């Protein structure tokens, strides 16, 4: 019997197997938010009388229409690594200007473009301070948050203006729906804008540029992406949408006030982060942001129908926000450690064989 040479196989790292598509989707936070949204719907339909009625759903969705509309450009901003905390103050300024100009005898058809131009100007100011002066967006928009709210108080003071044209007021309320559906016209407008925003973010070169800027701004610049121009455009669009949301808010409640929309910036940020948009930029989907908005709106509606105090609703929203920030990071850390452990584990060596 002759002994064959020792053919022990050298230890090699075990190849890390790629997770299946189903498993990959299950690990995504925006998928989890979608599941939570379905769970709220199921629980509401099963436990609360009237929750699934067309009238209630029309009210619930219309109640978050302004937040949802502002959340669309905010999603693009956060993906690009920026943030705008002045959106609620711009909403209030748009509402106050609408009331002041209407009280001064202006035609409503003239008021709307003027208010939208003010929104564009506010967005330009934010974007200029960030892109040209080089200030961080968080600090800039905290300042303009106070500035725009102060301008709203100057424009209208503590007064409230009512009696807007009925044809426009009827368009914004939850009792007026698109024929054959429970969707109100502001919600229908949001759906159209959401589709356009989704195409821009996920199917165009501009959307890819936003992810690149959020992931590594310097690398995006050296790759030829016009970083400053794109960020300026995002702030302008955010100001425009916020001012338009102020007009909708004014018509829906039939009252223009300087303090309209107070605190809405937290709802917008909570919705976006809850939907899985990474606050550091470079990650997220518009589906997640929309699911976050709907989850907060329907959960608020469900708690209200069950006579839960507003303070408890605020606590629930805060807990969801903390969970939305903490949970994806915990999952990512666990998955990364598991893959690293699998890659560093040597395969079992093969035994020596004896030739016959």
Residue pairs with C-beta under 8 A, 6 or more apart in sequence:
1 354
1 355
1 356
2 355
3 354
3 355
4 353
4 354
4 355
6 352
7 350
7 352
7 353
8 349
8 350
8 351
8 352
9 349
9 350
10 349
11 346
11 347
11 349
12 346
12 347
13 343
13 344
13 345
13 346
13 347
14 342
14 343
14 345
14 346
14 347
16 339
16 342
16 343
17 342
19 27
25 31
27 331
27 335
28 276
29 276
29 288
29 324
29 327
29 328
29 331
30 275
30 276
30 284
30 285
30 287
30 288
30 291
32 327
33 274
33 275
33 276
33 288
33 291
33 292
33 295
33 324
34 287
34 288
34 291
36 295
37 291
37 294
37 295
37 298
40 295
40 298
40 299
40 302
41 298
43 302
44 51
44 52
44 298
44 301
44 302
44 305
45 51
45 52
48 302
48 305
48 306
50 56
50 305
51 301
51 302
51 305
54 177
54 182
55 174
55 182
56 301
56 305
57 182
58 174
58 175
58 177
58 182
58 183
58 184
59 174
59 301
60 297
60 298
60 300
60 301
61 182
61 183
61 184
61 187
61 294
61 297
62 173
62 174
62 184
62 186
62 187
62 252
63 174
63 297
63 300
63 301
64 267
64 293
64 294
64 296
64 297
64 300
65 184
65 186
65 187
65 189
65 190
65 245
65 248
65 252
66 91
66 186
66 245
66 246
66 248
66 249
66 252
66 261
66 264
67 264
67 267
67 268
67 271
67 293
67 296
67 297
68 187
68 190
68 194
68 271
68 290
68 293
68 294
68 297
69 186
69 189
69 190
69 193
69 241
69 244
69 245
69 248
70 87
70 91
70 238
70 241
70 242
70 245
70 264
70 268
71 268
71 271
71 272
71 289
71 290
71 292
71 293
72 190
72 193
72 194
72 197
72 241
72 286
72 289
73 197
73 234
73 237
73 238
73 240
73 241
74 83
74 84
74 87
74 238
74 268
74 269
74 272
74 289
75 197
75 201
75 272
75 275
75 277
75 284
75 286
75 289
76 197
76 200
76 201
76 210
76 234
76 237
77 83
77 84
77 137
77 234
77 235
77 238
78 214
78 272
78 273
78 277
78 278
78 279
78 281
78 284
79 201
79 210
79 211
79 214
79 277
79 281
79 282
79 283
79 284
80 210
80 213
80 214
80 230
80 231
80 234
80 281
81 213
81 214
81 217
81 280
81 281
81 282
82 130
82 137
82 231
82 234
82 235
82 281
83 137
83 138
83 141
83 269
83 279
84 126
84 137
84 141
84 235
84 238
84 239
85 138
85 141
85 142
85 145
85 265
85 269
86 122
86 126
86 141
86 142
86 144
86 145
86 147
86 148
86 242
86 265
87 238
87 242
87 264
87 265
87 268
88 145
88 242
88 261
88 262
88 263
88 264
88 265
88 268
89 144
89 145
89 146
89 147
89 148
89 149
89 152
89 261
89 265
90 119
90 122
90 123
90 148
90 239
90 242
90 243
90 246
91 242
91 243
91 245
91 246
91 249
91 260
91 261
91 264
92 148
92 149
92 152
92 246
92 257
92 258
92 259
92 260
92 261
92 262
93 118
93 122
93 148
93 149
93 151
93 152
93 155
93 243
93 246
94 115
94 118
94 119
94 242
94 243
94 244
94 245
94 246
94 247
94 250
95 152
95 246
95 247
95 249
95 250
95 256
95 257
95 258
95 260
95 261
96 151
96 152
96 153
96 155
96 156
96 256
96 257
96 258
96 260
97 111
97 114
97 115
97 118
97 152
97 155
97 156
97 246
98 111
98 115
98 161
98 164
98 246
98 247
98 250
98 256
99 156
99 159
99 160
99 161
99 250
99 255
99 256
99 257
100 155
100 156
100 161
100 256
101 110
101 111
101 114
101 115
102 108
102 111
102 161
102 164
102 256
103 161
106 114
108 164
108 165
108 168
112 247
115 243
115 244
115 246
115 247
116 240
116 243
116 244
118 243
119 239
119 240
119 241
119 242
119 243
119 244
119 246
120 236
120 239
120 240
120 243
121 239
122 144
122 148
122 239
122 242
122 243
123 235
123 236
123 237
123 238
123 239
123 240
123 242
124 232
124 235
124 236
124 239
125 144
126 137
126 140
126 141
126 144
126 235
126 238
126 239
127 231
127 232
127 233
127 234
127 235
127 236
128 232
129 135
129 140
130 136
130 137
130 140
130 231
130 232
130 235
131 228
131 229
131 231
131 232
132 228
137 235
145 265
149 258
149 259
152 258
152 259
153 258
155 258
156 256
156 257
156 258
157 258
158 258
159 257
160 255
160 256
160 257
161 255
161 256
162 254
162 255
162 256
163 254
164 250
164 251
164 254
164 256
168 251
169 251
169 254
170 176
171 185
171 186
171 251
172 184
172 185
172 186
172 248
172 251
172 252
173 184
173 251
173 252
174 184
174 252
176 184
176 185
177 183
177 184
177 185
178 184
178 185
178 188
183 191
186 248
186 252
193 241
194 286
194 290
197 286
198 286
198 287
200 206
200 207
201 207
201 210
201 285
201 286
202 285
202 286
206 230
209 220
209 225
209 230
210 230
210 234
211 282
211 283
212 219
212 220
212 223
212 225
212 282
213 220
213 225
213 227
213 230
213 231
213 281
213 282
214 278
214 280
214 281
214 282
214 283
215 281
215 282
215 283
216 282
217 227
220 227
221 227
245 261
246 260
246 261
249 260
249 261
250 256
250 260
253 260
267 296
267 317
270 292
270 296
270 317
270 320
270 321
270 324
271 289
271 292
271 293
271 296
272 289
272 292
273 279
273 292
273 321
273 324
273 325
274 292
274 295
274 296
274 320
274 321
274 324
275 284
275 285
275 287
275 288
275 289
275 290
275 291
275 292
275 293
275 324
276 283
276 284
276 285
276 288
276 289
276 292
276 324
276 328
277 283
277 284
277 285
277 288
277 289
278 284
278 328
279 325
292 324
295 320
296 317
296 320
299 313
299 316
299 317
299 320
300 313
300 317
303 312
303 313
303 316
304 313
